[in-house]
Amino acid sequence: MNRPEGVPHDAIYVEERRQWGSGETVDGRMVGTWLYWLRNGILTEEFQYNDDGAQILHRTYQHGVRSTEVETRPDGMSVQRRYRPHGELRVQRAERDGKLVGEVWFTADRLRAARVEPTDEAHHGRPVERWRGMDAFGTVVAEGFVRRGLGGRPVGTWRLLEPDGTERGTVTFKKLKVDRRGDLGQLAEALYTWQTMPSPEALAGVDEVAWPKLKTFFGNAEQFPFLLKGLVVPDERAFATALAQLRHRVLRQQTISAAAGPAFRFMTALVGTVPGDEQRAQLLEFLLRLATRDGDLCATSELKLIHAQLPSHARKPARHFKKRGQEGAYHEVYSCLTAAVGLWAGLAGSAHAGVRRRAIQLLAAAPGELAAATLRDQLSELNRDGDLNQGGELNRRGDRLLRAEALLGLALHDTDAGSRRLLERFLDGDDALLRFCAALTWVRTGASPADPAARILIAALDGGVELDDFAELFFGSGSAATDATTTLAQPPPELAGAILAGLCSALDDVDADNAVAVAETLLDLVFPGKAYLVGQPLTQAQRTAILAIADSTHPWTLRVDLAEVLSYNALPGDADALRTLATAADPAEPAAAAEPAEPAEPAEPADAVGGPGGAELRPGEFAAAPLVLWAGGDADRFRERMRAAHASFGDGPATATDKAGSIVAEALRALAAALPRIPPEALQPPTGPHTNDTEVRRVLVQRYGDFLDRILAL
């Protein structure tokens, strides 16, 4: 194993941990400091031992930054510490003999936010600890009980205190399922306002909904009226807590719960009532994620189509969605989304960048010509206010991303002559990102002529075009190369030939990672829907694509990844075999005849244990459709997106968690879709004169065993 950068030269690879380790041993005992690195060179764990080999400290790291530690002191005291994503101390808890000595929570500014003390009191017969929340000056502002341990939640009635210690009110966390956190005291203060303020007019009728009968991902929706009210409390903690709890219960892994429909309706009504623009942008983002399955462009397009097909006289519109494999709650979501186009249009003119961006994205998601016309008007207005090819205020990064979002969003609407003229301006512009986004939408909507847009997408594959900002776009996959290749894989018929030639030329113009993606797109283009069936004649387009891959260099740099792509398409896994397949005569073609012409003998069909065209295989080999679940590019893209989610944890743990869960859900759906594509012959013994050979049977049994292991390892 090659030593990654960042791992010292004295470190050794520890096979049982699958990590690199460095430290000292004396008489077989670990002493001093031992460090461990992941195989990518990132520090992950630290152990400290005394001279007797006893462990005195265990510390973990996230992305190389200190995350947790447990210290064992000579007097028997154990001290636990947890750190924030950037390494600042968050909480320290000391115990002796399993009992609390003291616990202190800190703010991001390293001020004390709370202290936790032992107590002999109990709540409903269970042991508790006393929490005292403090303000920036160290004055106790709230106190109450929490369950024992670092995972213990607040329970019972909490007291709010004046600076002189007198009680000014009480609250209970019963309607909130909040975890132990440093700002519980401040949240208790916000909770007092939350519980005592009147309900806003926008929530008129909220109690008429049968919330207890509506399911969420965690119980029923009984507390939703209270949570919705929390969105208008003039306190950032209250708003953030209410929004997080609503998100947790109605959106999970790109799926919405039954309560999402009425929740979407009331949240839309509250958009104009939330405390400020920053909170308004966050609420709009949540509405957008609900409506688009967390930013899935294809899923959004499908939902809009189902909504458009809903009969006007339908008595049970939710059933219309369910019959088409979608959650019934999406009926109310898309009805509200359509009815609120005027709201989105007004917010699209907001001076707050976040509000404006989310409003434009909601216009893209909203069904109907009014939403489409408003989105086009917004994009046209941006063009009038700033020239595409010149400097100016609108060429700032934020406005550039705003136009890119609008360009991608146009793909969710039917295009007319006005839309095409608008897109053409960007296709001819100097900004690479905007040109690329316009090209994606041009091809996705079937606009013609498509050749110029296709050339832009192909040119973007070589990495020479500056498209780093594309990863930030809501309706993008996170990778410009991924969006380009998937868009090119399903072109209009008149463009297929030009795209085929362009992709073949691009194979060695791109880097190794993108070269595999280009190869995959080529094969998707020429083998739409089904893998190659051994012995069947090849089209000229298929021969061209296979030969281009065989004669290229860059895709073979990542040989394992390319092999997965080839195997997925039931093609040979080495260049020579591909070249032979592409240039061999088809079994059904007549052999070339000499003069005078004589009837040609038909070619022998490929033997079940022979190669393409009947090529003889070695003992134990046989031609059979491969047992493949993933195309190589798909697997790589899922891994890349998951790495990005891990990397973003420090900037937003909640968002990173939701993103990671969504990626897993999407992968599961992709897996479910891939299973039916396994050809039946891949699960059956081959037939032919040589298939009784013991070695063939031995290989087949091994293949079945390997495939079963892969299934059971999921």
C-alpha positions in Angstrom: 0.0 0.0 0.0 1.4 3.4 -1.0 1.9 5.8 1.9 -0.4 8.8 1.5 0.7 12.4 1.9 0.5 13.5 5.5 1.4 10.1 7.0 4.9 10.1 8.6 7.6 7.8 7.3 7.8 5.8 10.6 4.1 4.9 10.4 3.1 1.3 9.4 0.0 0.0 7.8 -2.2 -1.9 10.4 -4.1 -4.4 8.5 -6.7 -5.2 11.2 -7.6 -1.5 11.5 -7.1 -0.8 7.8 -5.3 2.3 8.9 -1.8 3.7 9.2 -0.5 3.8 12.7 2.5 5.4 14.4 3.7 5.0 18.0 6.2 3.4 20.4 6.1 0.0 22.2 8.3 -1.0 25.2 8.4 -4.7 26.1 5.3 -5.3 24.0 3.3 -2.5 25.6 2.1 0.6 23.8 3.5 3.7 25.5 3.3 7.5 24.8 1.2 8.8 21.9 -0.2 6.6 19.2 -1.7 8.2 16.1 -3.8 6.6 13.3 -4.6 7.9 9.8 -7.1 6.7 7.3 -5.9 5.4 4.0 -6.4 8.8 2.4 -3.9 10.3 4.9 -6.5 12.0 7.2 -5.8 11.8 11.0 -8.6 9.9 12.6 -7.6 8.7 16.1 -5.1 9.3 18.9 -4.3 7.2 22.0 -2.1 8.1 24.9 -0.6 5.5 27.3 1.4 5.8 30.5 4.6 4.0 31.1 2.7 0.9 32.3 0.8 0.7 29.1 -2.5 1.9 30.6 -4.6 4.1 28.3 -5.0 7.6 29.7 -6.5 9.4 26.7 -8.6 8.6 23.6 -9.2 11.3 21.1 -11.1 11.1 17.8 -10.8 13.4 14.8 -13.3 14.4 12.0 -11.6 15.5 8.8 -8.4 15.9 10.8 -9.9 18.2 13.4 -10.3 17.2 17.1 -13.9 15.9 17.7 -14.2 14.0 21.0 -11.9 12.8 23.7 -12.0 10.8 26.9 -9.3 11.4 29.6 -8.8 9.0 32.5 -7.0 10.6 35.4 -4.9 8.9 38.2 -7.5 9.8 40.8 -10.2 7.8 39.0 -12.0 10.7 37.4 -13.1 10.4 33.8 -13.4 13.5 31.7 -15.3 13.6 28.4 -15.0 16.5 26.0 -16.8 17.2 22.7 -15.6 19.8 20.2 -17.3 21.9 17.5 -16.5 21.2 13.8 -13.7 23.8 13.9 -12.1 22.4 17.0 -13.5 24.7 19.7 -14.5 23.0 23.0 -18.3 22.5 23.2 -18.8 20.6 26.4 -16.7 19.0 29.2 -18.2 16.5 31.6 -16.4 15.0 34.6 -17.5 11.8 36.3 -16.2 9.6 39.1 -17.4 6.0 39.6 -20.1 6.7 37.0 -21.5 9.7 38.8 -21.5 13.3 37.7 -19.0 15.6 39.2 -19.7 18.6 37.0 -20.5 19.5 33.4 -19.9 22.8 31.5 -21.1 23.9 28.1 -19.4 26.6 26.1 -20.5 29.0 23.3 -18.6 29.2 20.0 -17.0 32.3 21.5 -15.7 30.1 24.4 -18.0 31.7 27.0 -19.8 29.5 29.5 -23.4 28.8 28.4 -24.5 26.4 31.0 -23.4 24.3 34.0 -24.9 20.9 35.0 -24.8 19.8 38.6 -25.5 16.5 40.4 -28.8 16.2 42.4 -30.6 13.5 44.3 -33.9 14.5 42.9 -35.8 12.4 40.3 -38.4 12.9 37.6 -41.1 10.2 37.3 -38.8 7.9 39.3 -35.8 8.4 37.0 -32.5 10.1 38.0 -31.9 13.6 36.7 -29.3 16.3 36.8 -29.8 20.0 37.4 -29.2 22.3 34.4 -28.5 26.1 34.9 -28.4 28.1 31.7 -26.4 31.4 31.8 -26.2 34.6 29.8 -23.0 36.2 28.4 -22.3 37.6 31.8 -22.5 34.3 33.6 -25.9 35.1 35.2 -28.3 32.1 35.5 -31.4 32.9 33.4 -33.1 29.5 33.4 -32.9 26.2 35.3 -34.5 22.8 35.2 -33.8 19.1 35.0 -32.3 16.9 32.3 -32.0 13.2 32.1 -28.7 11.7 33.4 -25.7 11.6 30.9 -24.6 13.6 27.9 -27.6 12.3 26.0 -30.1 13.3 28.6 -33.0 15.5 27.4 -34.7 18.3 29.3 -37.7 17.1 31.4 -40.3 18.6 33.7 -41.0 22.3 34.3 -38.2 24.8 33.9 -38.0 28.1 35.7 -37.1 31.4 34.1 -35.2 33.7 36.4 -34.7 37.5 36.7 -31.2 38.8 37.3 -31.9 38.8 41.1 -32.9 35.1 41.0 -36.7 35.6 41.3 -38.9 33.5 39.1 -40.6 35.3 36.2 -42.2 32.4 34.5 -42.2 28.6 33.7 -42.0 26.6 30.5 -42.0 22.9 29.5 -40.2 21.2 26.6 -43.0 18.6 26.4 -44.1 19.7 22.9 -40.5 19.8 21.6 -38.2 16.8 21.3 -34.9 18.7 21.8 -31.6 17.1 22.5 -29.2 18.2 25.2 -27.4 21.3 23.9 -25.6 24.3 25.3 -28.3 26.9 24.7 -31.2 25.1 26.5 -31.4 28.0 28.9 -31.7 30.6 26.0 -34.2 28.3 24.2 -36.3 28.1 27.4 -36.5 31.9 27.3 -37.6 31.8 23.6 -40.1 29.0 24.5 -41.8 31.3 27.0 -42.6 33.8 24.2 -43.5 30.9 21.9 -46.0 29.5 24.3 -47.6 32.8 25.4 -47.8 34.8 22.1 -51.1 34.7 20.1 -51.3 32.6 17.0 -50.8 34.7 13.7 -53.7 35.2 11.3 -51.8 33.2 8.7 -52.5 30.1 10.8 -56.3 30.6 10.8 -57.9 27.2 10.4 -54.8 25.3 11.5 -56.8 23.6 14.3 -59.3 22.3 11.8 -56.8 19.9 10.4 -56.9 16.4 11.9 -53.1 16.5 12.7 -53.1 13.5 15.1 -54.4 11.3 12.3 -51.6 12.4 9.9 -48.4 10.3 10.0 -44.9 11.7 10.0 -41.6 9.9 9.9 -41.6 10.0 13.7 -45.0 9.6 15.1 -48.1 11.7 14.3 -48.4 15.4 13.5 -50.2 16.4 16.7 -47.7 19.1 17.6 -47.6 20.7 14.1 -49.8 23.7 15.1 -47.3 24.5 17.8 -44.3 24.0 15.5 -45.8 26.1 12.8 -46.4 28.9 15.3 -42.7 28.7 16.2 -41.8 29.9 12.7 -43.0 33.4 13.6 -41.5 33.7 17.1 -39.1 36.7 17.0 -36.2 34.6 18.1 -33.6 32.8 15.9 -33.4 29.8 18.2 -37.2 29.3 18.2 -37.4 29.6 14.4 -34.5 27.3 13.8 -35.8 24.7 16.3 -39.3 24.8 14.8 -38.0 24.5 11.2 -35.6 21.6 12.1 -38.4 19.6 13.8 -40.8 20.1 10.9 -38.1 19.1 8.4 -37.2 16.1 10.5 -40.8 14.9 10.4 -42.0 15.6 6.8 -38.9 15.2 4.6 -36.6 12.3 4.8 -34.3 10.8 2.1 -36.2 12.6 -0.7 -39.6 11.3 0.5 -42.4 13.3 2.2 -44.8 12.1 4.9 -48.6 12.5 4.9 -48.4 15.6 7.0 -46.3 17.4 4.4 -49.4 18.5 2.4 -51.2 20.7 5.0 -47.8 21.7 6.5 -46.7 23.0 3.1 -49.9 25.0 2.8 -49.5 26.7 6.2 -45.8 27.3 5.8 -46.5 29.0 2.5 -49.0 31.3 4.3 -46.4 32.1 6.9 -43.7 33.2 4.4 -44.5 36.9 4.8 -44.8 36.7 8.6 -41.4 35.1 9.6 -39.1 37.4 11.6 -36.6 38.4 8.9 -35.3 37.8 5.4 -32.7 35.3 6.6 -35.4 33.2 8.2 -37.6 33.7 5.1 -34.8 32.4 2.8 -34.5 29.3 5.1 -38.2 28.7 5.0 -38.3 29.1 1.2 -35.5 26.6 0.9 -37.4 24.1 2.9 -40.5 24.5 0.8 -38.3 24.1 -2.3 -36.8 20.9 -1.0 -40.2 19.5 -0.2 -41.5 20.3 -3.7 -38.4 18.9 -5.6 -37.4 15.9 -3.6 -34.4 17.7 -2.3 -33.4 19.3 -5.7 -33.9 16.3 -8.0 -34.6 17.8 -11.4 -35.9 14.6 -12.9 -38.2 13.9 -10.0 -39.6 17.4 -10.1 -40.3 17.1 -13.8 -42.2 13.9 -13.2 -44.2 15.4 -10.3 -45.2 18.4 -12.4 -46.3 16.1 -15.2 -48.5 14.0 -12.9 -50.0 17.2 -11.5 -50.7 18.5 -15.0 -52.5 15.2 -15.8 -54.8 15.5 -12.8 -58.4 15.6 -14.0 -60.2 18.8 -12.9 -63.1 16.7 -11.7 -61.0 14.3 -9.6 -62.7 13.7 -6.3 -59.6 12.1 -4.6 -56.6 13.9 -6.2 -54.2 12.3 -3.7 -55.1 8.9 -5.2 -54.1 10.2 -8.6 -50.5 10.6 -7.3 -50.5 7.4 -5.4 -51.5 5.4 -8.5 -48.5 6.8 -10.2 -46.1 5.8 -7.5 -45.9 9.1 -5.7 -46.9 10.2 -2.2 -50.5 11.5 -2.1 -49.4 14.6 -0.1 -47.8 15.9 -3.3 -51.2 16.8 -4.6 -51.6 19.5 -1.9 -47.9 20.5 -2.3 -48.2 21.2 -6.0 -51.6 22.8 -5.7 -50.2 25.3 -3.2 -47.1 25.8 -5.2 -49.2 26.7 -8.2 -51.5 29.0 -6.2 -48.6 30.9 -4.8 -46.9 31.9 -8.1 -47.8 35.5 -7.3 -46.0 35.2 -4.0 -42.9 33.7 -5.6 -42.9 36.4 -8.3 -43.0 39.2 -5.7 -40.2 37.6 -3.7 -38.1 37.2 -6.8 -37.6 41.0 -6.7 -36.4 40.9 -3.1 -33.2 42.8 -2.2 -32.1 39.8 -0.1 -30.0 37.4 -2.3 -31.2 34.3 -0.5 -34.8 35.1 -0.8 -34.5 36.0 -4.4 -32.6 32.9 -5.3 -35.1 30.6 -3.6 -38.1 32.4 -5.1 -36.7 32.0 -8.6 -36.1 28.3 -8.0 -39.7 27.9 -6.7 -40.9 29.6 -10.0 -39.0 26.9 -11.8 -40.7 24.1 -9.8 -44.2 25.6 -9.9 -46.5 24.2 -12.6 -48.2 26.4 -15.2 -47.6 28.9 -17.9 -47.8 31.8 -15.4 -44.8 30.4 -13.5 -42.9 29.8 -16.7 -43.6 33.3 -18.0 -42.6 34.9 -14.7 -39.4 32.9 -14.7 -38.6 34.0 -18.2 -39.4 37.6 -17.2 -37.0 37.4 -14.3 -34.2 36.1 -16.5 -34.9 38.8 -19.1 -34.8 41.5 -16.4 -31.4 40.3 -15.2 -30.2 40.6 -18.8 -31.6 44.1 -19.2 -29.9 45.2 -15.9 -26.5 43.8 -16.8 -24.8 43.0 -20.1 -23.8 39.4 -20.5 -20.5 40.2 -22.1 -19.4 43.3 -20.2 -18.4 44.1 -16.7 -21.0 45.5 -14.3 -22.8 44.9 -11.0 -24.7 41.9 -12.2 -21.5 40.1 -13.1 -20.9 39.6 -9.4 -20.7 36.0 -8.4 -24.1 36.0 -6.6 -26.0 37.4 -9.6 -24.2 35.1 -11.9 -25.3 32.1 -9.8 -28.9 33.5 -9.8 -28.9 33.5 -13.6 -27.5 30.0 -13.7 -30.2 28.8 -11.4 -32.9 30.4 -13.7 -31.3 28.9 -16.8 -31.4 25.4 -15.3 -35.0 26.0 -14.0 -36.2 26.7 -17.5 -35.8 23.0 -18.3 -38.8 22.4 -16.0 -41.1 24.3 -18.3 -42.2 23.9 -21.9 -40.1 26.1 -24.1 -41.5 28.6 -26.7 -39.8 30.9 -29.1 -39.2 33.5 -26.4 -37.4 30.9 -24.2 -35.2 29.8 -27.1 -34.2 33.3 -28.0 -33.3 33.9 -24.3 -31.3 30.7 -24.2 -29.5 31.6 -27.4 -28.2 34.8 -25.9 -26.5 32.8 -23.2 -25.3 30.2 -25.6 -23.5 32.9 -27.5 -22.2 34.7 -24.3 -18.7 34.8 -22.8 -19.6 33.4 -19.4 -18.7 29.7 -19.4 -21.0 28.7 -16.5 -24.0 30.5 -18.0 -23.2 29.1 -21.5 -23.0 25.6 -20.0 -26.3 25.9 -18.1 -28.1 27.2 -21.2 -26.7 24.3 -23.2 -28.0 21.8 -20.7 -31.5 23.3 -20.8 -31.4 23.6 -24.6 -30.7 19.9 -25.1 -33.0 18.7 -22.2 -36.0 20.6 -23.7 -35.3 19.3 -27.2 -34.7 22.7 -28.7 -33.2 22.8 -32.2 -30.7 23.1 -33.7 -29.1 21.1 -30.9 -25.6 20.7 -32.3 -24.2 24.0 -30.9 -25.4 23.2 -27.4 -24.1 19.7 -27.6 -20.7 21.0 -28.6 -20.7 23.2 -25.5 -21.5 20.2 -23.3 -18.8 18.0 -25.0 -16.2 20.8 -24.6 -16.9 21.0 -20.9 -15.8 17.4 -20.4 -12.1 18.1 -20.8 -11.9 20.1 -17.6 -10.5 23.1 -19.4 -13.7 25.2 -18.9 -14.1 27.0 -15.6 -17.2 25.5 -14.1 -16.4 25.2 -10.4 -19.4 27.2 -9.3 -21.7 24.6 -10.9 -21.4 22.5 -7.8 -23.3 25.1 -5.9 -26.4 25.1 -8.1 -29.6 23.7 -6.6 -30.8 21.9 -9.7 -27.3 20.6 -10.6 -26.0 17.1 -9.6 -22.9 18.6 -8.1 -20.7 17.7 -11.0 -20.7 19.5 -14.4 -19.3 16.4 -16.1 -22.1 14.2 -14.7 -24.8 16.5 -15.9 -23.2 16.9 -19.3 -22.8 13.1 -19.8 -26.3 12.2 -18.6 -27.8 14.9 -20.8 -25.9 13.8 -23.8 -26.8 10.1 -23.3 -30.4 10.8 -24.3 -30.2 13.2 -27.3 -32.9 13.8 -29.9 -32.5 11.4 -32.8 -31.2 14.0 -35.3 -28.4 14.8 -32.9 -27.3 11.3 -32.0 -24.7 11.1 -34.8 -23.0 14.4 -33.9 -22.9 13.6 -30.2 -21.4 10.1 -31.0 -18.6 11.7 -33.0 -18.0 14.4 -30.3 -17.9 11.9 -27.5 -15.5 9.6 -29.3 -13.2 12.5 -29.9 -13.5 13.6 -26.3 -12.3 10.2 -24.8 -8.6 11.3 -24.7 -9.3 15.0 -24.3 -10.6 14.6 -20.8 -9.0 13.4 -17.6 -9.2 9.7 -16.5 -12.2 10.2 -14.2 -14.2 12.0 -16.9 -13.0 9.6 -19.6 -14.8 6.7 -17.9 -17.9 8.8 -17.7 -17.6 9.6 -21.4 -17.2 5.9 -22.2 -20.3 5.1 -20.1 -22.3 7.8 -22.0 -21.1 6.4 -25.3 -22.4 3.0 -24.4 -25.6 4.3 -23.0 -26.1 6.2 -26.3 -25.6 3.1 -28.6 -27.0 0.5 -26.2 -30.2 2.3 -25.0 -32.0 0.2 -22.4 -30.4 -3.1 -23.0 -26.8 -4.5 -22.7 -25.1 -6.1 -25.7 -26.3 -9.7 -26.3 -23.4 -11.9 -27.3 -23.7 -13.1 -30.9 -26.1 -10.4 -32.0 -25.1 -8.1 -34.9 -23.7 -4.7 -34.0 -25.0 -1.4 -35.5 -22.4 0.9 -37.1 -22.9 3.3 -34.2 -22.1 0.5 -31.7 -19.0 -0.5 -33.6 -17.8 3.1 -33.7 -18.3 3.6 -30.0 -16.7 0.3 -29.0 -13.7 0.8 -31.3 -13.2 4.4 -29.9 -13.1 3.0 -26.4 -10.7 0.3 -27.4 -8.3 2.7 -29.2 -8.4 5.3 -26.4 -5.9 5.7 -23.6 -7.4 7.8 -20.7 -10.4 5.5 -19.9 -8.0 2.6 -19.3 -6.1 4.5 -16.7 -8.9 3.6 -14.2 -9.1 0.0 -15.5 -11.3 -1.3 -12.7 -13.9 1.5 -13.1 -13.9 1.1 -16.9 -14.3 -2.7 -16.5 -17.5 -2.1 -14.4 -18.9 0.0 -17.2 -18.0 -2.6 -19.9 -19.3 -5.4 -17.8 -22.6 -3.6 -17.2 -23.0 -3.5 -21.0 -22.0 -7.1 -21.3 -18.8 -6.2 -23.2 -15.3 -7.6 -23.0 -13.1 -6.1 -20.4 -9.9 -5.6 -22.4 -9.0 -3.4 -25.3 -8.0 -6.2 -27.7 -11.2 -8.1 -27.2 -13.2 -4.9 -27.8 -11.3 -4.2 -30.9 -11.9 -7.7 -32.2 -15.6 -7.4 -31.4 -15.9 -4.0 -33.2 -14.1 -5.2 -36.4 -15.4 -8.7 -36.7 -18.1 -9.6 -39.2 -21.6 -10.1 -37.7 -22.8 -13.7 -37.5 -25.7 -12.9 -39.7 -23.7 -11.1 -42.4 -22.7 -13.1 -45.5 -19.0 -13.6 -46.1 -17.5 -11.5 -49.0 -17.9 -13.4 -52.3 -15.3 -13.7 -55.1 -16.3 -13.2 -58.7 -18.4 -14.8 -60.0 -20.7 -14.4 -57.1 -21.6 -17.5 -55.3 -24.2 -17.9 -52.5 -22.3 -17.2 -49.2 -22.4 -19.6 -46.3 -23.9 -18.0 -43.2 -21.4 -17.5 -40.4 -21.4 -19.9 -37.5 -23.4 -18.5 -34.6 -21.4 -17.8 -31.5 -21.0 -20.9 -29.3 -22.4 -20.6 -25.7 -18.9 -20.9 -24.4 -17.2 -19.1 -27.3 -16.3 -15.5 -27.6 -17.9 -13.0 -30.0 -18.1 -14.4 -33.4 -17.3 -17.9 -32.1 -13.8 -17.1 -30.8 -12.4 -20.0 -28.8 -12.0 -19.4 -25.0 -9.6 -21.0 -22.6 -10.7 -24.0 -20.4 -13.1 -22.9 -17.7 -14.1 -19.7 -19.6 -17.6 -19.2 -21.1 -19.5 -16.3 -22.6 -22.4 -15.3 -20.4 -24.1 -12.1 -19.5 -22.3 -10.6 -16.5 -23.9 -10.3 -13.1 -23.7 -6.5 -12.7 -25.7 -4.2 -10.4 -24.0 -0.9 -11.0 -22.6 1.0 -13.9 -19.2 2.2 -13.0 -19.9 5.9 -13.4 -23.0 5.6 -11.2 -21.1 4.1 -8.4 -18.4 6.7 -8.7 -20.8 9.6 -8.7 -22.6 8.3 -5.6 -19.2 7.9 -3.8 -18.2 11.4 -4.9 -21.4 13.0 -3.7 -21.1 11.2 -0.3 -17.5 12.4 0.1 -18.8 15.9 -0.6 -21.5 15.5 2.1 -18.9 14.3 4.6 -16.7 17.3 3.7 -19.6 19.8 4.3 -20.4 18.5 7.8 -18.3 21.2 9.5 -20.3 23.9 7.7 -23.7 22.5 8.5 -24.2 19.2 10.3 -27.9 19.1 9.7 -27.7 19.8 6.0 -24.8 17.3 5.6 -26.8 14.6 7.4 -29.9 15.2 5.2 -27.8 15.3 2.1 -26.0 12.0 3.0 -29.4 10.3 3.8 -30.8 11.6 0.4 -27.8 10.1 -1.4 -28.4 6.7 0.2 -32.1 6.8 -0.6 -31.3 7.7 -4.2 -28.7 4.9 -4.4 -31.4 2.4 -3.1 -33.8 3.5 -5.7 -31.1 3.2 -8.4 -30.3 -0.3 -7.1 -34.0 -1.3 -7.2 -34.2 0.0 -10.8 -31.0 -1.9 -11.8 -32.2 -5.3 -10.5 -34.7 -5.9 -13.3 -32.0 -5.2 -15.9 -30.0 -8.3 -15.0 -30.6 -10.5 -18.0 -32.3 -13.8 -17.2 -29.5 -15.7 -18.9 -27.0 -14.3 -16.4 -28.7 -16.4 -13.7 -28.9 -19.6 -15.8 -26.3 -22.1 -16.8 -24.9 -21.7 -20.3 -25.9 -24.1 -23.0 -23.8 -25.7 -25.7 -21.5 -28.6 -26.4 -18.8 -27.6 -23.9 -20.9 -26.6 -20.9 -20.7 -30.0 -19.2 -17.0 -29.3 -18.7 -16.2 -29.5 -15.0 -14.2 -26.3 -15.1 -17.0 -24.4 -16.7 -19.3 -25.6 -13.9 -16.8 -24.7 -11.3 -16.5 -21.2 -12.6 -20.2 -20.8 -12.8 -20.7 -21.9 -9.1 -18.0 -19.4 -8.1 -19.8 -16.6 -10.0 -23.1 -17.5 -8.3 -21.3 -17.5 -4.9 -19.7 -14.1 -5.6 -23.0 -12.6 -6.7 -24.8 -13.9 -3.6 -22.0 -12.4 -1.4 -22.6 -9.0 -3.0 -26.3 -9.2 -2.4 -25.9 -10.2 1.2 -23.3 -7.5 1.8 -25.8 -4.8 1.0 
